[in-house]
Amino acid sequence: MTMEAVIRARLTEALSPSRLEVVNESHKHAGHAGDDGTGESHWHVVIAADVFAGQSRVARHRMVHAALGDIMQQIHALSMDLSDGA
């Protein structure tokens, strides 16, 4: 299973998003610090989910990190656009 598939599956299971985009941005960072050569080190996610309603930006980020769990150790960079699904 690719890293994208794992990210998508974990976020879907934990957050039940109404919108989920998982974008591999590793090619933008080739040769830079954090590039491990796998082509799967830098990610951007766009998530709209009802579970974010009433949560602060920090709380939403923590929810995403918790959903990804142990694979966060394999991700050098993760940028996020998170909304409450409304």
C-alpha positions in Angstrom: 0.0 0.0 0.0 1.4 3.4 -0.9 1.8 6.1 1.7 -1.0 8.1 0.0 -3.3 5.1 0.4 -2.4 4.7 4.0 -2.9 8.4 4.8 -6.2 8.4 3.0 -7.5 5.3 4.8 -6.5 6.4 8.2 -8.0 9.9 7.8 -11.2 8.5 6.4 -11.6 5.9 9.2 -10.9 8.4 12.0 -12.5 11.6 10.7 -15.2 10.5 8.2 -14.5 13.6 6.1 -17.0 15.0 3.6 -14.0 16.2 1.6 -10.5 14.7 1.5 -7.6 15.5 -0.7 -4.2 14.0 -0.2 -1.5 15.6 -2.3 2.1 14.3 -2.5 4.3 17.4 -2.7 7.6 15.5 -2.3 8.8 16.4 -5.8 8.9 20.1 -4.8 11.4 19.2 -2.1 13.8 16.9 -4.0 17.3 17.3 -2.8 16.3 19.5 0.2 16.5 18.7 3.9 14.0 16.0 4.8 13.9 14.4 1.3 14.6 10.8 2.1 14.6 9.7 -1.6 11.3 7.8 -1.3 9.3 10.4 -3.0 6.8 10.2 -0.2 8.1 12.6 2.5 6.1 15.8 2.0 2.3 15.9 2.0 -0.6 18.3 1.9 -4.1 17.4 3.0 -7.4 19.2 2.6 -10.0 17.9 5.0 -13.6 19.0 5.7 -15.1 17.0 8.5 -18.0 17.5 10.9 -15.8 16.3 13.8 -13.8 19.6 13.4 -16.8 21.7 14.4 -16.1 23.8 17.4 -12.5 22.7 17.6 -9.6 25.1 17.5 -7.0 25.0 14.8 -4.5 23.3 17.1 -7.1 20.7 18.2 -7.9 19.9 14.6 -4.2 19.4 13.8 -3.8 17.1 16.8 -6.8 15.1 15.6 -5.1 14.6 12.2 -1.8 13.7 13.8 -3.5 11.2 16.1 -5.4 9.6 13.1 -2.1 9.2 11.3 -0.4 7.7 14.3 2.9 5.9 13.8 3.2 6.9 10.1 3.9 10.5 11.3 7.4 9.3 11.9 7.8 8.6 8.2 6.5 11.9 7.1 8.9 14.8 7.0 6.3 17.6 6.3 2.6 17.7 6.5 0.7 20.8 5.6 -3.1 21.0 6.3 -6.2 22.9 5.3 -8.9 21.8 7.7 -12.5 22.9 7.9 -15.6 21.8 9.7 -17.4 20.3 6.7 -20.1 23.0 6.7 
